[in-house]
Structures are given as C-alpha cells and as structure tokens.
C-alpha cells in the first residue's frame, strides 16, 4: 500500500551509502515504478494480441474475471468512455 511505500522510502533515506549498497541486490530483484507499469502494460498487450478471452475483454473494456455485466459493470463502462 502507499503507506508501506512511504515508510520504506523514509527508512531508505536514513541509510548510509554503504548500507544502501549492501541492500541494493535485494531491490534489483523486484520490478517497481516505471518498469512495473511498462511490464503490466506489456502483459495486457500480449493478452490482446494473442486473442485470448481476457485479451478480448480488455479490448472491450469489460470485466474479465467472470463478474456479471447486466448490472454492476458501471465502472468498466465508465472507464471505457474515456479510453476511446
């Protein structure tokens, strides 16, 4: 969550450069920030280009995990208006 990220950022700022270099290999194992966003976008693009069910639902802007759409798909429809 954002509060966890803020606490981690504050803790990292307090580290000396030697301590930061010691922990650097652990942070390189994870994707975060712009790299995570681009990886997420690439995964969705791969789903769309493969023609899978989830990819088609992404293209249509509808829920893809089995939720009902007769009612309760208002958020998906609202987001779809802005994506066009």
C-alpha positions in Angstrom: 0.0 0.0 0.0 1.1 3.6 -0.3 1.7 3.9 3.5 4.1 1.0 3.3 5.9 2.6 0.4 6.2 5.9 2.3 7.6 4.1 5.3 10.1 2.2 3.2 11.1 5.3 1.4 11.7 7.1 4.7 13.8 4.2 6.0 15.9 4.1 2.8 16.7 7.8 3.1 18.1 7.2 6.5 20.6 4.6 5.3 24.2 5.4 4.7 25.6 4.8 1.3 27.4 1.7 2.5 24.2 0.3 3.9 22.3 1.2 0.8 24.9 -0.6 -1.4 24.5 -3.6 0.8 20.8 -3.8 0.3 20.9 -2.9 -3.5 20.9 -6.5 -4.8 17.7 -7.2 -2.9 15.9 -4.3 -4.6 17.1 -5.2 -8.1 15.2 -8.5 -7.9 11.8 -6.6 -7.9 10.2 -4.5 -10.6 8.7 -1.2 -9.3 7.9 2.2 -10.6 8.0 2.8 -14.4 9.4 -0.7 -15.0 6.5 -2.3 -13.3 4.0 -0.2 -15.2 5.6 -1.0 -18.5 5.7 -4.7 -17.7 2.0 -4.6 -16.7 1.1 -2.8 -19.9 3.1 -5.3 -22.0 1.3 -8.2 -20.3 -2.1 -6.7 -21.2 -0.9 -6.0 -24.8 0.2 -9.6 -25.1 -3.2 -10.8 -24.0 -4.9 -8.6 -26.5 -2.7 -9.7 -29.4 -3.0 -13.4 -28.6 -6.8 -13.2 -29.0 -7.4 -14.8 -25.6 -10.7 -14.3 -23.8 -9.1 -12.0 -21.2 -7.5 -10.0 -24.1 -10.8 -9.6 -25.8 -12.4 -8.4 -22.6 -9.6 -5.9 -22.1 -10.2 -4.6 -25.6 -13.9 -4.2 -25.0 -13.3 -2.6 -21.6 -15.4 -5.1 -19.7 -14.7 -7.2 -16.6 -12.6 -10.3 -17.4 -12.9 -12.4 -14.2 -16.4 -13.6 -14.5 -18.3 -10.7 -13.0 -21.8 -10.1 -14.2 -22.4 -7.3 -16.7 -26.1 -6.9 -16.8 -25.8 -4.8 -13.7 -22.7 -3.9 -11.7 -20.3 -3.2 -14.6 -20.8 0.5 -14.3 -17.1 1.2 -13.5 -15.9 -0.8 -16.6 -18.4 1.1 -18.8 -17.3 4.4 -17.3 -13.7 3.7 -18.0 -14.5 2.6 -21.5 -15.9 6.1 -22.3 -12.5 7.7 -21.5 -10.4 5.2 -23.3 -11.9 5.9 -26.7 
